[in-house]
Amino acid sequence: QVQILESGGGLVQAGDSLRLSCAASGLTFNYYAMGWFRQAPGMEREVVASLTWIGTTRYVDSVKGRFTISRDNAKNTVYLQMGSLKPEDTAVYYCAVAKNRYTALIRDDVYWGQGTQVTVSS
């Protein structure tokens, strides 16, 4: 059974940094694409950053240059380092793991974590 556990959210001020962690179990971690989504109140859940099994990264335009996604296969953990945070980054952040090996991260075909709240005050 796949389990995903996020940590690292919190309340910060604009301009601060924060690192989210996502530990996954129940799968051979390095075969799967992983990523982070976020959902603000009243908004659709959007992909923020993704990372393939070979290390290719992608970011939504609004976080390019500020956020970095990385993974530690030995620890079965993926990270989202967030810098220069803005109030518009406020959302619940969800870790996602593709359900199938060697496939892209597709919102309707992933395992989800429970989410972690990130709040950025101005």
PEWODA-V522802 format. One record per residue. SS is DSSP state (hx for helix, st for strand, lp for the rest). Layout:
# PEWODA-V522802
ss
SS
SS
This chain:
# PEWODA-V522802
ss
lp
lp
st
st
st
st
st
lp
lp
st
st
st
st
lp
lp
lp
lp
st
st
st
st
st
st
st
st
lp
lp
lp
hx
hx
hx
lp
lp
st
st
st
st
st
st
lp
lp
lp
lp
lp
lp
st
st
st
st
st
st
lp
lp
lp
lp
lp
st
st
st
lp
hx
hx
hx
lp
lp
lp
st
st
st
st
st
st
hx
hx
hx
lp
st
st
st
st
st
st
lp
lp
lp
lp
hx
hx
hx
lp
st
st
st
st
st
st
st
st
lp
lp
lp
lp
lp
lp
lp
lp
hx
hx
hx
st
st
st
lp
lp
lp
st
st
st
st
st
st
lp
